[in-house]
Amino acid sequence: MAADTIFALSSGPAGQAGVAVIRVSGPAAGDALHTLITAPGRHAKMPEARRAAVRRLYDPVKGDLLDEALVLWMPGPRSFTGEDTTELHTHGSRAVVGGVLGALGTIPGLRPAERGEFTQRAYGNGRMDLTEVEGLADLIAADTAEQRRQALRQMGGALKDKYESWREELTKCLAHTEAVIDFGDDEDDVDEGAYAAIRPKVSGLIQELRVHLADNRRGEIVRNGVRVAIAGPPNAGKSSLLNVLAERPAAIVSPIAGTTRDVVQLQLDIAGLPVVLSDTAGLRAAEAAADDVEREGIRRAREAVVDSQLTIFVWDSSNEAEGAAALKDLQATDEPADVGSVILVSNKADLGTSATQQEPMQAMVQAGQPVWQLSCKTGEGVEAFLRHLEDEIARRYQTQQGQEDAPLITRARHRHHVQACLSALEGSMDPSLPMDLAAEELRYASAELGRITGAVDVEELLDVIFRDFCIGK
């Protein structure tokens, strides 16, 4: 346990809520509570452990009454940090919060907490592993329902349980290999039996890891946002569609082609998922661009399409040929958008529509891709398109029934270590590999899983993980 005691405001900024929560953790947390609830010249009784109690709080230096608060005394290790912990639920005004924090600062042995220090102590005391710590950080940052659900699963130990169960299985496999190494020269039966027992178990783990990795990065996308690009030729109504989706004028709309010169982004909540929507510059041949600024905008538009998970391709229904040329140009790039990830929108239906006859639209329609006829100006067809967009995003990234207990990889570092574990396991299956080297591959695989949860060699990661926490968490 830490030698010093820390304190901080754990709730939102002072003055912006009716109630503020101030947390104290460390060996002097109980003494700090007793000091604050003791009126000048009187004795105070500590509240019963883990039962909320109303107490008056006093400045230990001046003797002034600071507040009447709800207090909680939680002796370690049964607390969030695993240490003795006090929580003060005070009124939320700046005067009250500032007075209580100032009073705590006068008590010997107490100091203000650093960013994420409460959670770091919880990790250090074995109350949480690194995946649960990251789940807590994601929960605090969650903007949408799906982000909340995913973060709660991870904070509840879903990822930890999966990786620990794999490590336990690897430990059993290592026990068999160690038996072969220690006794194989003298007992051939041990050699043959151990080898026969290991292969199907390792093979099963390899299959589980492959399935875990083949998730289309869904967990990372839910955490960081589904990237959706609106692309198409100039003056097709891309910015108008962005404004319809945003339900506000987020982008400039003009009849002049080339108005949008840069990528305009905003974040929306669609189907409970975070969606990063990008309005891009009109796509046309670089030589047709008005100037270098527009050419750079076209380059960035193509880049946004490549980086997106979904592309809404929009064209003017009265000028399908121009839309077809832009779509062909987009598909001719080094990294063309996946056809299944493109939603076709024929805008300006109020000006009249025509059958989709241009390539490559016609080929996409024949492959089962519908064309959504709509008018951002009149609203015709917009509601049906929005329902389709919501359904498509939900189908791809929302947790489906029966998948609630299947934890997803949520960070690049998890994916890196799982991939390294898989490579080591595949290496251990080489029949020409001596048993001592196969055992080394299994140890390496186990260590890679341990680095995800924090069980192995992660000191250099801790500052990176905890620096993004707020003070008080």
Secondary structure as GFF3:
##gff-version 3
##sequence-region A 1 473
A	DSSP	beta_strand	5	9	.	.	.	ID=ss1
A	DSSP	beta_strand	19	25	.	.	.	ID=ss2
A	DSSP	alpha_helix	29	37	.	.	.	ID=ss3
A	DSSP	beta_strand	53	58	.	.	.	ID=ss4
A	DSSP	beta_strand	65	74	.	.	.	ID=ss5
A	DSSP	beta_strand	85	91	.	.	.	ID=ss6
A	DSSP	alpha_helix	94	105	.	.	.	ID=ss7
A	DSSP	beta_strand	110	112	.	.	.	ID=ss8
A	DSSP	alpha_helix	117	124	.	.	.	ID=ss9
A	DSSP	alpha_helix	130	141	.	.	.	ID=ss10
A	DSSP	alpha_helix	145	155	.	.	.	ID=ss11
A	DSSP	alpha_helix	158	183	.	.	.	ID=ss12
A	DSSP	alpha_helix	188	213	.	.	.	ID=ss13
A	DSSP	alpha_helix	218	224	.	.	.	ID=ss14
A	DSSP	beta_strand	226	231	.	.	.	ID=ss15
A	DSSP	alpha_helix	238	246	.	.	.	ID=ss16
A	DSSP	beta_strand	264	270	.	.	.	ID=ss17
A	DSSP	beta_strand	273	279	.	.	.	ID=ss18
A	DSSP	three_ten_helix	286	288	.	.	.	ID=ss19
A	DSSP	alpha_helix	292	307	.	.	.	ID=ss20
A	DSSP	beta_strand	310	316	.	.	.	ID=ss21
A	DSSP	alpha_helix	320	331	.	.	.	ID=ss22
A	DSSP	three_ten_helix	339	341	.	.	.	ID=ss23
A	DSSP	beta_strand	342	347	.	.	.	ID=ss24
A	DSSP	three_ten_helix	349	351	.	.	.	ID=ss25
A	DSSP	alpha_helix	361	366	.	.	.	ID=ss26
A	DSSP	beta_strand	371	373	.	.	.	ID=ss27
A	DSSP	alpha_helix	382	397	.	.	.	ID=ss28
A	DSSP	alpha_helix	412	428	.	.	.	ID=ss29
A	DSSP	alpha_helix	435	453	.	.	.	ID=ss30
A	DSSP	alpha_helix	459	466	.	.	.	ID=ss31
###
